[in-house]
Amino acid sequence: MPPNIVFFFVDDMGWQDTSLPFHTEVTQLNENYYTPNMVQLAEDGVKFTQAYATAVCSPSRISLMTGMNAARHMVTNWTLRKDQSPDPEHSIIQPPEWNMNGLSNQKGDSLTYFATTLPQILQQNGYQTIHVGKAHFGAKDTPGSDPRNLGFDVNIAGHAAGGPGSYLGKYNYSADWRQPGNLIWDVPGLDKYHGTDVFLTEALTIEAKEAVSEAVEDGSPFYLYMSHYAIHAPWEKDERFYTKYEGGGLSQFDAVFAAMIEGMDKSLGDIREHLNNLGVSDNTIIVFMSDNGSPKQATRNLPLRGHKLLPYEGGVRVPMVVYWPGVSQAGTTEDQYVIIEDVFPTFLEMAGVASKQIPETDGISFVPMLKGEEVDEQERPIFWHFPHTYDQFPYSAMRKGKWKLIYRHTERALELYDIENDLGESTNLVESETQKTEELAKILTSYLLETRALMPIDNRTGKAIEMPSEHI
């Protein structure tokens, strides 16, 4: 039988927000957290030290589902309300009319991206597809707000919102207690836990285990998309773990954050234990990943610069671990970089889907890395595109080999960093590395043109922002 696949997807977890170090040395953040199940997963499988997502949630999730880069699918910011963008007005920049309604299963829906999704292809190949937790694929009152329209047989607790109203069962996982009438964030379908002390992370884990049991009983391979809301805002105490961090030298926020991370890690352990009890662990691939870097409210992921929403490493570099029983080599580390759209072709190859059924995407399968096959030293360009005013500056960016280029739209300014020797992106080399700057600016420009990437408008001229190669 084809292998089962568990994609354990965490929200807003930074590269070092774990006791499993992804840096070459242990940092203070690693000391702050306790994630023994992540550590065990890495001991069993492969730790990817240079895994990337986009810097914000919806774009990462659409890239996962379609294998396309955000510049191409044009869901470049987070979605929630139909036909409404979260971007505030800006004195100079006006964001383009992006696909703010997200992903759709129907061609022609306004402001959406249509594609055959990862779970749809797995469905067509005999997989039971299970969605648990955060969806955030499409705006409220659009088809993409329901994961069942996008290839999932089962949807547990997924809808339009990218965060929960609350993590607390006693508040029915709703924001209504805090902001009366604010129901758009309410987590659906978990009524049995309302009025209880069951933390949302635990409720989702219980439900996921039941859904997996049913799939195993049916005798079909399954794809479990275990998409936790944790550790997205609102940050609330997971009382099962909070006391151990309280008074331990952490601020209250950091203690709450650490407790939520440990609760997420417990879920990973519980899922793995359940797979073992069902007798399917030896035929189940587990991939752990985060959708973007940690939020700006959290302690910085040093030595990385920046946080969620930014193009710097702290916004886009994320923890990732892969365990493929009988294929991946235990306790190994992979230092070549991968990006979120690579998951799409990788999972389809893992599932044994015929190559003719795998559509052409921006992603590249990392199966050869897991098999220990020799992969040429990487010079593949990867890209990010955020033409928005929400919370941070608009930008396009790319990495090729050790070099990272950032194009800040408002200022028409370029930044160049040597990631290999300057992980903290502290020294802008545009002036000293003019040839490399010119080379990358041309590559980035070509990609933006090829994908028909939407650029913001300059309010002063009414014209789209120029391409980066025009500002060398």
N, C-alpha and C positions, 0 to 999 in steps of 0.2 A: 504494500500500500504506500502511496506517496506520503512524505513526512507531514505531520502536523506543523503548523507555524504559529508561534505566539509572538506578536509584536507588542512589547511592553513599552508604551510610549508615555513619557512623563512631561508635565507642562512646566515650563519656566525653571528648569533645573540646570544650573551652571556646570561648567566643565569640572570644577573642583568641589562641588557641593555634595561630597561623599567621602567616606573613609577610604575609598579606593582611589589612589593617586593616579591621575592621568598625565601629570607633569613628570619630569625626570627626577623630581625630588618631592618629598612630603611637605605640604604647606600647612599653614595654620588652619585653613578651612578643613583640610582632611582630618585634623585633630579635633575639630569641633563636632564632627558628625559620626554617626554609628550606622553603617550600612553593611552588615555582615553578609547579607544575601547577594549584594552586588560583588563583594569580594569573592564569594564562593563561585559566582557565575564566571568571573574572570579567571579563577583558578581552573575551572572546567573548560573554558573556551578561549576566545581571542579578544583582547582589549585593543580598541582602536583609539589611538592618541590624537588623531587629527580628523575627527568626524565633524561635519558641518551641516547646519540647517540654515533656514533663513533666520532673520533676526526677530520675527514676529509670527504668531501662531497660525492664522488661516493660510498664509502663503506656504508654510511648511507642510500643512496637512493636504493642500491641493496638490503640491509637488509629489508627496507620497502617493496619493491616490491616482495620479496621472503619469508620473515619470517626467513631467515637464518642469522647466525652470519658471520661476515667477515672472520673469520678463516676458515669457511666451504665454502663460495662462492668464496673466494680467489680473490675478487676484493678489494684489501687491500690498494690501493692508488687511486688518482684521474686519470681519463682517459681523453684522448683527441685525439691523433694521433694513427692510426692503427699500432699495433705492436711496439709502442714506449712507453717507461716508462719515467716519469719525473725525475727519480732518478739520481743524479749526481754520478760520480765515487767517491769511498771512499778508503782510503788507507788500511783499514782492512776488511771492510764488502762489500760483493756483494749481493744485493737483489736477491731473487729467481725469477724464471720465473712465475710471477703471472698472473692473468687474466686481463691483461692490455687493452683488447678490450671490457671489460664490460659484460653486460647482452645480451643474444641472444635468439631469438625465434626459433633457429634451433640447433638441436643436432649436435655436431661435428665441429662447427665453432672454429677456433683456438683461444686459449687464451681467451675464454669466459665462462660464466656460463649460463647453460640452466635450466630454471624452468618455471612452470606454475605461472604466475604472479597474484598479487592481482587484478588489473583491469580486467584481463582475466576471473577470476572466477566470479567477479561481473557482467561482460558482460553476462556470461552464465546464470546468474540468473536475467536477465531482466534489468540490469542497463545501462543507457547511461553514458559512461565514458569520462570525459573531462579533457584533460591535458592543463594547462595554465602556461607558464613561463619556468623556468629552468628544463631541463630533466637530462642530464649528466648521462645517463644510459649506453651508449656505445660509443666507439671511432668513429671518422669520417670515413665514408665509410664502416661501419659495420651495420648490421640490427638494433642493439640496439640504434643507434643514432636517429632513428625515433620512437617516442612513439607509433605510430599507429601499429608498428610491435609487440608491447608488451602489447596490450590489450586496448588501448585508441581509442575510436571512433573518437575523435576530438583532434587535436594537434594544439595549438596556441603558436608559438614562442619557441618551444622546439627543441633542436638539440644536437650535440655532446659536445659543449662547456659548461663549468661550470661557466662562467661569461659573461657579455655582453661586446661588444666592447666599448659601451658607454651607459649611461642612457639617453642621450640627443637626443630628436627627431631632433633637428637642425643638428646633425651629423649622422642622419639615424641609430642610435644605433650601430654605427660602430667604430672600432679603426682606420680606414683608415686615418682619419684626423690627428691622433696622430702619427701613424706608417704606412705610405703609403704601401699598398699591404698586410697588416696584416688583412686578411678577415676572418680567421677561427673563430673569436669571434663574427662576425656580427650576430645580432639577426634576425632570418628569419620571414617572413610573416607579418610584420607590416608596409608595404610600405605606407599605407594610412596616417601614422603619420610622415613620412619622411619630413624633412624640417620644422617641426612645433616645438612649445615649449612644447609639451606634454612629460612629464617625463615618463620613461619606466614603473615605478610602476603604474602610472595612466593608461597608454595604456593597460597594461595587465588586469587591473581591469575592464575597459570598455568592453574589449573583453570577459572576463569571464562572465560578467553580460548578455551579448547577448547570449552566449552559454547556460547559465542556463535558460534563457527565452525560448529558443527553446526546451530544454529538457522538461520543464514544459508544454509547449504547446503540445508536443507529448504525454504527459500523462504518461511518464515512470519515475521511480526513477532515480536519477542521483548521480554519484560520481564525484565531482569537486576536482581535484588535483590542488589547487591554489598555485603553486610553484614559489614564487618570486625570482628574481635574487638578489634583495636587501637583505642584505646590503653588498654583496660581492664586492670586488674591480672590476672596478675602482671607487673610492669614488668621487662622483660628486655632486654638489649643487642641491638639490631639491629646486628651488627658491620659491616654495609655502610656505616653512617653514624656510628657512635658516636665513632670517633676524632676526627672534625672538631669535636665538641663537648667532648670531654674536655680539661680544662685550659684551656678558653676562658672561664673566669670563672663557669661554671655549677657547681652542686653535682652530685654524681654522679647523684642522682635526676633532676634537671632535664636532665642530659646524656642519660640513658637515655630520658627522656620525649621529648626533642627528636628523638632518633634514630628512635624509633618513629613519631613524626609524619612525619618525612621519608620513612620507608619506606611509610607510608600514602599520602603524596602521590605517590611514585613509582608506586604502583599505579594511581592516577588517571591519570597520564600514560601508563602502559603500556596501560591499557584504551582510552584515547582513540586512541593510536597504532594499536592493533589494529583498532579500528572503521574508522579511515582506510584501513588496509591491505586490509580486507575490502570497501571501497567503500561502506560504509553510514553513514559519519559524518554526511553531509548529511541523513539521515533518522532520526537518533537523538537523542532528548532526553536530556540529562544533568542530574540534580538531585543536588547535594551537600548533605548535612545531618548533624548530630550528634543523638544520642538524648537527651542531657542535658548539663548543664554539667560542668566538670572536677572530678575527685575532690578531697576535702579534703587529700590528701597533696601535691597539686600546688601550684605557685605561684598565688596568687590572680589572677583575671582582672580586675584593676583597669582601669577604675574601678568595675567591678561588685562588688557585695557578695555574699558567700556562695559556695557550691559545690554540687556534686551533692547531691541529696536535700532541699535547702532551697528555700523559695518565693521567695527573693530572686533578682534578675536573674542572678547568677552560677550559680544552679542550673538555671534554665529558659531563658535566652536562649542561642541556639546559632548557629554559622555556617551559612549557607545560600547557595548559588549555583545559578542555573538557566540552562541554555543550551538554547534551542529553535531550531535552525537555520531561518532564513527567517521566524521569528516574533518572537523576542525581539530587542531592539535592543542591539547590542554595547556593552560598557563602561558600562552604566547601573546606577543604584542605586535600589532601592525601599525607602523608609523607612516604609511602612505595615506594620503588624504582621500576621503570619500565625502559625498554630499547627499542630502535627503532624497533627491530624485533617483539616486542609484538603487534605493531600496526596491523600487518597482520592478526593474528587470531582474534583480537578484532573487526576489521572492518567487517570481515566475519560473526562473531557471531551477531554483531549489525544488519547486513543486513538480518539475518534469514537464512543464508546459512546452509544447512543440514551438520551435523558434518561429514558425510561420504564424502562430497565434499571438506572438509578442509584438505589439506595435512599436514603431520607431519612436524613441523618446530621447530626451536630453540626458537620461541616466545611463550609466555603464555598470554592468553586473560586477560585484566584487567577489563572486564565487571563487575565481582563481586565487584570490588572497586567502580565502578560508581553506582552500585545498593545499596551501603551501606552495603553489606553483610560482615559478619565478616571474615577477612582473617588472617590466622595464622601469627604471627610475622615472618618477612621474613628472611630466611637464604639461599635463593636461590643464587647460584653463577651466575654471569654474567661476560662476557669476552670481551676483546679488543685485536686486533692483528695487528701490523704495522711493518712488517719486512723490512723497507725501510730506505733509506738515504736521502730522500727528506726533506730538511729544518730542520729536527729534528733527534734525535737518534732513532734507531729501538728498538721495545719493544713488549712484550706481557704483559697483565695485567688482573686482575680479582678483583671483589668485592664479598664478602660473608658476609652478615650481616653488621656489622660496620667496617669490616676489608677490606683493599685494598692492594693488592700485585702487585708490578711492577717488571718485569724482563727486565733489560736493556741488549740487546743482545751483543753489542760490548764489554762491560766491564764484562759480565757475572755476573752482580751485581743485588742483590735483594733489594727492598725497601718495607717496611711494614708500613702502616699508620692506625691509629684509626680514621676513618672519623667522627664518632659520637662526639668525644672529641677533634679532631684536624682537623677541616674542611679545614684549610689552608695547610694541609700536610707538616707541618714544622719539625716534629720529626720522623725520621726513627727508627722504633722499632725492626729492625731485630736482633740486639744484645740482647735486653732484652726480646723479645717474641719469643724465638727460637722454641718452640713447635708449636705456631700458624704459624710461617713462614714455618716450615716443612710441616704442614698440607695443607696450601694453595698452596705451591709449588708443592706438589703431585697432588692436584686437577687440577691445571693449566696444569701440564704436561699431565695428563690423558686426559684432554680436547683437547689439541693440538694434541695428538696422535690419539684420536678418530675422530677428524675432518680432519685428515691428513693435518694439517696446514703447510704451506710452511715456512721453516726457512731460514734465510740468510746464505750465505757461508762465511767462514773465508778464506780470500785470502792467508793467510800464510800456511794453511793446506789443502785447497781445500775441506774441509768437512763442513757439515752443523753445525750451532751453536748448542751446546748441549741444552738439555731441562733444565728448571729451577730447577727441583728436583736434578739435578746433581751438583748443586752449593749451597747446603744448608750448 
